[in-house]
Structures are given as C-alpha cells and as structure tokens.
Amino acid sequence: MIKVTIDSVRASLLSQHRVVILKEEGVARYLAIWIGPFEADAITIKLQGVEVARPLTHDLLFQTLTRLGGRVSHVLVNDLLEATFYARIVVDRDGERIELDSRPSDAIALAVRTQSPIFVSESVMERAAVEPEDEIDLEALTPEEEEKLAPYKDFIEGLDLEGL
C-alpha cells in the first residue's frame, strides 16, 4: 500500500465532472480519479473548513460509524477495472476489522472527515499514476508537438511582466 495525500480537487472546463488528484507521499507521482460534482464538493468543503447548516451524507456516515463503535482505520483505492477505480473503507470495531466496498470519491470524503490515511494499492499506482517530467526538451520536440504548443508559446511571449 502506498500512502497518498489529496493534492487538489479540480473542475473540468468541458463537463460537470471533477477530478481528485492524489499525490504519493515523498515522491512526485500523481493519481487522477474522476469524480462527481457532489463528491468533489463534499471533499472540498471539509478540506477548506466550511461549516454547513445540516450534515452532508458523508458527515452522516461518519456519525453513524462512530455511534456504532466503529473507527475508520484507513481507506484504500484497491483496484482499477475497465477505467473504473474501486476502494475499500477499513473500519475497526471492538477489535474486528470490517472492510466496506466504496467508490473512491466517497471513501476519500469520509477519510477527510475522520482524518484517516488514504492509501492506493501498488498495482493501481503502477497502472494509472503519472510522474511529471522535470523539464521538456524544446529542442527534441517533433514538428507536430511544436505546432500544438505554438499558441501557448505565443501567449507566454506576449505577457508583459515588467511591473510584477
């Protein structure tokens, strides 16, 4: 199991979907998981410390687990099948370990509320994580890559940074 932290929650400009970016601790390796807008809001609200008038679904789940004597040990993004991620919520109760099947977004929203660690299985990280390159060698770009980057180059070169 690889421990990760929530790097960010981002919105797609083209759809209602959001993406949660998980970062491996101590390494520049990232895992992006597409999630729904409600789950993204549930994660973001708690991360930003926003108070809500009534409990959200994940708050209710947390209260229920607590009142029944359970404690979330950790959550684990444990599988990736046909572009769908799977997760487990691991609960300890009276010395018993209980694993609950979950969508990663719900597991992460609960982990944020319980301040529980988030892990990703090594096989999922190997198949889906990305490691950003330190630098792009502009000399080694193909003509097609140069053409794709041209609008950004023109934009950057056109910036007036004198007064900053």
N, C-alpha and C positions, 0 to 999 in steps of 0.2 A: 504494500500500500504506500502510496506517495501522498504526503501531506501537501495541501494546496490552500491558498487564500483567495478571497474574492478580489480580483484586480479591479474590475469595473463591471457595470451593467450599462449596456449601450442600446440605442434605438436604431432600427433600420430606417433609412430615409425613404425606402421604397414600399414598405409594408407596415403592418401593425406589430410585427414581430420584434422581439428584443433578444439580446444575446448577453449571457453572463460569461465573463472571461475569468477563468480560474488560472492562477499562477502557481507553479511549483515553488515551494519554499527553497530559497538559496540558489535557484537556477532560473535562467531566462527561458523557461519553457511554459507555453500557454495552451489552455484548452478552452475552446469556444463552444458553448452549448446554447442553441436557440431555444428561447422560452417565450411564453405568452406575456402579454402586457400586464395582466393582473398579478402574475407571479413576480414579474420584474418590479412592479410597484411594491409588492409585499416585502421583497428583499431590500429595495432602496429605502423605503420608509423606515425600516428598522436600522439600517446602516447609518442613516442620516439623523436618527434620534427624533423623528417626527412623531408627535403624540396624535393618536386618533381617538375620536369620541367613543367608538364602540370597538370591541375586539374583532380583528380580522380572522379569517379561517385558521391561519397558522397560529395565531395567538390562542384560539380556542383549542387547537390540537395540543399546544404546549401546556395549557391549563389542565386539560383532560389527563394527559400523561402524568403530570405532576400530582394531581389529586388521587390518581390511582396508584401512586407509589413508584412510578417509573422515572427514570432519568436518562436523557439522551446521552449515550456514550460518545457516539460519532455518527457521521453519515459517510457513505461510500458510493461513489459513482463506480459501479462494478461491471457494467457491460455496455457494449455497443453492437447492435444488430441492425443491419439494413438502415443505417443513418439515424437510428433511434438510440438514445442513451437510456440506461436503466440505473436505478440507485436503490440503496438499502438504508433504512434508518435503524440504527442499532440502539436498543433500549435495554438498560439494566433495571431489573426489579426484583428485590429480595434475593439477590444472588443469581437470578436467572437472566440469561441473555436472550432477548427477543429481537428478531430481525423482521422488519416490515418492508414490503415492496413499495417503492415510491417512484414518482417522476423526480428527476434530479432537481428541477426547479422547486418543488415542494420540500424536498429534503434540505436543500440549501436555505430556503426561507425559514425552516424550523431550526436549522443549525445556527442561523444568525440570532434567533430569539433565545436559544438555550446556551449560546456561546460555546457550542460544541465544535470540535475539529472536523474539517472536511478532508476526505481522502479520495483518491482516484486509483483504481487498480493499475498495476504496471502495464497490463496488456492494453487497456484503453488508452493510456498515455502514449504507448508506443505506436498505436494505430492512428490516433487523432490529434495529438498535441503538435504544436509548431514551435520552432526555435527561430526567432528572427535573426537575420544575418546582421553582423556588426556593421558592415558597410556594403554599399553597392558599388561595384567597379564600373564606373561610367564608360571606361574605355572598352570594356568587354561586352557591352550591350549590342544586341543584334539590331539591324535597321527597324524591325517590327517593334522591338521594345523601346527604341528611341522615339518612334512615332507615337506610341502610347503615352510616353512620358512628356512629350513636347508641350501640351497645354500647361502642365504643372511647371515646367521649366520657364515658359513664358510668364506665367503668373508670378513665380518667385523672383525672376529677374526684374519684373515690373514693380516690385514692392519698394516703397520709399521708407527706408528705415533710419533716415538721418536724425529725426527728432526723438527717437526712442532711447 
